Amino acid sequence: MPSKYIKKPIVVEAVQWTGNNRGEIFKFVGSMCYFSVHKGNTPELLHIKTLEGEMLASIGDYIIKGIKDEFYPCKPDIFKLTYDKHG
């Protein structure tokens, strides 16, 4: 039978990808990310190297630094349900 667990409270650092803050994202994530542009009018893509492999971040996603200094994207609705601003 499954047991119930509660998530431990931790403080994380995060930056929201706006599509216009490339420098801020690169300063935060460093070599664990890169940007690419596709042909046409599509926005620039943000690639994040995570522990599970490479993930794409969409504009509006939050980039979170985890407890093992790893980075990963999180959709804004999930981020707002999971995290409150600290300090």
N, C-alpha and C positions, 0 to 999 in steps of 0.2 A: 504494500500500500504506500502511495506517495506521502512524503512528509511535507510540511509547510516551512518555508524559510523567509526571512526578511532580509532585504539588501542592506549591507553595512553602510552607514553614512560615510561618504568620502568627499573630499573637495577636489574638483577637477578644474583644469584650465581649458578654455575653449575660445575659439574665434569663429564668427559667422562669415562664410564665404558670400560676398555680395556681388562678385564679378568685377568689382572695381578696387579690390584691396589685395592685389597680387603680392605686393611688397610685404604687407602685414602677415599674410599667410606664409610666405617663404621665410620670413624672419622667425615665425613661430614653429614651423614644421621642418624647415631646412631641407636637407637632402632626401627626406622621406616623402617628398612630393615633387611633382613636375606638372607643367601646364602644356596643353596642346590645343591647336586651333584646327578645326575642320573647315572644309570648303563651304561656301555659302554664308548665310546670315546666322549660323548657329553660334551661341556664346562659347567663349573659351572654356575648355574642360580642365578640371582640376583632378589630377591622379594622386591618390594617397597610397603609399606602401604600408600595409597593415600587417599584423602578425598572421592573418589568414590569407594574405596575398594582396594584389593591387585592387583598389576600389575607386570608383568615380564619385566625385562629390558634385552635386548640382548646386546652382546658385540658390542661396537660402539655407543650405545645409550648414550645420555647425561642425567644426573640426575640433575634436576632443583629444586632449593628451591624457592617456590612461595611467593607471597606477604603476605600470612597468615602463613608463616613458614612451609608450607606443601611441600612435595616432590613428584615428579612424573618423569617418564622417557619420553624422547623425541627422536624420530628417528633423526639421524644425518642430513639427507637432510632437514627436517622441521626446525631443530635447526639452520642450516646455512642460511635458507631463512628468519628466524624470528629474529635472534639475530646477533649483531656485537660485537666484543670484546670491552669492555669499560675500559679505563685506562691502 
